Amino acid sequence: MRLILLAGLAVLSTGCSWILGDNQALSYLDVQESAETQVPEGITLNTYDRFPVPEVEGDTGPGEEFITPVPERLTVAREESEPTSLSDFKRTLNPRFVRDGAGTLTLQVDARFALAWSRVADALASTDIRLTDLNRSIGTYFLELPNPEAEADDRSWWGRLWGDRIEPVLGYQLKMIEAGEGVYLTLQQDAETLAEEALTRSVLDQVKQQLEQ
């Protein structure tokens, strides 16, 4: 308890001296430079400069011109293999018909999914194929194509009136799947049914022609 009281008094006394102006921490601001020490004649003091300032040789100015440093251009090996023109770029897509392991007719494009998706979208927009919707997350373009049965319908007026309605257009799905170094496109009636090969070839050929232009 005695130690606690002594410590409190010490703090209090220190605080009071600061409040009353007896603050030695700032006293250096009022110190005057002392005159050189005078020694009797014949006596030499052995003194030295504890903090000497080194001499600077040469011009210490900023110079006539300041050049902002710029990092060197970063190159990668891939730049040498990238196409240098639009025609070279189109050739790198190399769209071509191939068959998958099940014998299904597909259109192969030598590109990563993101690039192929964009290029196929542009290709479809340049054809007469009607694009109704698309879903990039599942790699699907939703199309509407003429119904071959409606075009070949030769029923009479009464037959058409009393018979089943044949839709003039049908919905299809153009699927894009990435595998290996490219993507593969195929045409389906729905998620489980492939379109007829003749129709698949017709649609994929239109896309192929646009990719080659």
Salt bridges, closest charged atoms under 4 A:
GLU79 OE2 - ARG73 NH2 3.63
GLU82 OE2 - ARG78 NE 3.83
ASP88 OD1 - ARG91 NH2 2.12
ASP110 OD2 - ARG96 NH1 3.05
GLU144 OE1 - ARG130 NH1 2.78
ASP153 OD1 - ARG155 NE 2.95
ASP153 OD2 - ARG160 NE 3.66
GLU167 OE2 - ARG165 NE 3.33
GLU178 OE2 - ARG112 NH2 3.02
GLU181 OE1 - ARG112 NH1 3.82
GLU197 OE2 - ARG99 NH2 2.74
GLU212 OE2 - LYS208 NZ 2.73
